Amino acid sequence: MLDKSIEFKNIIMRCNAEKIANLPAPSLPAGYSIRSFVKGDEINWVRIEASVLEFASEADALDFFYKSLFTL
């Protein structure tokens, strides 16, 4: 559950390009994969966000999702 008693802080983290270039290529554990968004995935996101009380309701989360998507 999201603890909303903790004040939100927007933190920007930086790393020098040289350090990043020396890191090994990331890999996923066996059995995991990455795929692009597929219409309908937003429903799972909405359920997760509402379940941790990030939004008051699934409808609010879905509204935020679509507003955010179309303001990119």
C-alpha positions as CSV (number, residue, x, y, z in Angstrom):
1,M,0.0,0.0,0.0
2,L,1.3,3.4,-0.9
3,D,2.3,5.5,2.2
4,K,1.0,9.0,1.4
5,S,2.2,10.3,4.7
6,I,5.7,10.5,3.2
7,E,6.2,13.8,1.3
8,F,6.8,13.4,-2.4
9,K,10.2,14.6,-3.6
10,N,11.1,14.8,-7.3
11,I,14.8,13.6,-7.5
12,I,16.9,13.7,-10.6
13,M,19.7,11.2,-10.6
14,R,22.7,11.5,-12.9
15,C,25.6,9.3,-14.0
16,N,28.5,10.1,-16.3
17,A,28.4,8.6,-19.7
18,E,31.8,7.0,-19.2
19,K,30.5,5.0,-16.2
20,I,27.4,3.9,-18.1
21,A,29.6,2.8,-21.1
22,N,31.5,0.4,-18.8
23,L,28.5,-1.3,-17.4
24,P,27.6,-4.8,-18.6
25,A,24.6,-5.0,-20.9
26,P,21.5,-5.6,-18.8
27,S,19.7,-8.9,-19.2
28,L,16.4,-10.4,-17.9
29,P,16.3,-13.5,-15.7
30,A,15.2,-16.7,-17.4
31,G,11.5,-16.8,-18.1
32,Y,11.0,-13.0,-18.3
33,S,10.6,-10.9,-21.5
34,I,9.8,-7.4,-22.5
35,R,7.1,-6.5,-25.0
36,S,5.5,-3.3,-26.2
37,F,2.2,-1.9,-25.0
38,V,-0.8,-3.7,-26.3
39,K,-4.3,-2.2,-26.1
40,G,-5.9,-3.6,-23.0
41,D,-2.7,-3.4,-20.9
42,E,-3.9,-0.2,-19.3
43,I,-6.5,-2.2,-17.4
44,N,-3.9,-4.1,-15.5
45,W,-2.0,-0.9,-14.8
46,V,-5.2,0.7,-13.5
47,R,-5.9,-2.2,-11.2
48,I,-2.4,-2.1,-9.7
49,E,-2.4,1.7,-9.2
50,A,-5.9,1.7,-7.6
51,S,-5.0,-1.3,-5.4
52,V,-2.1,0.6,-3.8
53,L,-4.3,3.6,-3.3
54,E,-2.4,5.8,-5.8
55,F,-5.8,6.8,-7.0
56,A,-9.2,6.8,-5.3
57,S,-10.7,4.6,-7.9
58,E,-10.0,2.6,-11.0
59,A,-11.9,5.2,-13.0
60,D,-9.6,7.9,-11.7
61,A,-6.6,5.9,-12.6
62,L,-7.9,5.2,-16.1
63,D,-8.7,8.9,-16.6
64,F,-5.1,9.8,-15.6
65,F,-3.7,7.1,-17.9
66,Y,-5.5,8.5,-21.0
67,K,-4.8,12.1,-20.1
68,S,-1.1,11.3,-19.6
69,L,-0.9,9.2,-22.8
70,F,-2.3,12.0,-25.0
71,T,-0.2,14.8,-23.5
72,L,3.2,13.1,-24.5
